[in-house]
Amino acid sequence: MKNQLLDAINQVISLNSGVAEFTNDDTLEALLPVDIARSLDVSDSISFSTRADVNDSYFVTYNSEIFDKFSGLLDFKVMHPHSVSSMMAI
């Protein structure tokens, strides 16, 4: 079964020049550009999971703070497609 939540995060990471890979159906490993990691307040090498029992991983739900931050990145990218990197560097 496809994990739509992590798939959305994967797409936002890709749109912001990061790299992500599913390690299983409910866990996504990612390498984020430093400016994006800083704006999300996370490490540039990170794991996201939709299971709460996965160690060393951000637990993600549709109501989680980290998902809201990713949504904000996407909203900004759509409104200002050439400004994301310059905004994140502030």
Secondary structure, DSSP 8 states (H G I E B T S, - for coil): ---HHHHHHHHHHHHTT-EEEEEETTEEEEE--HHHHHHHTS-SEEEEESSTT-TTSEE--TTSHHHHHHHHHHHHHHH-TTTHHHHHT-
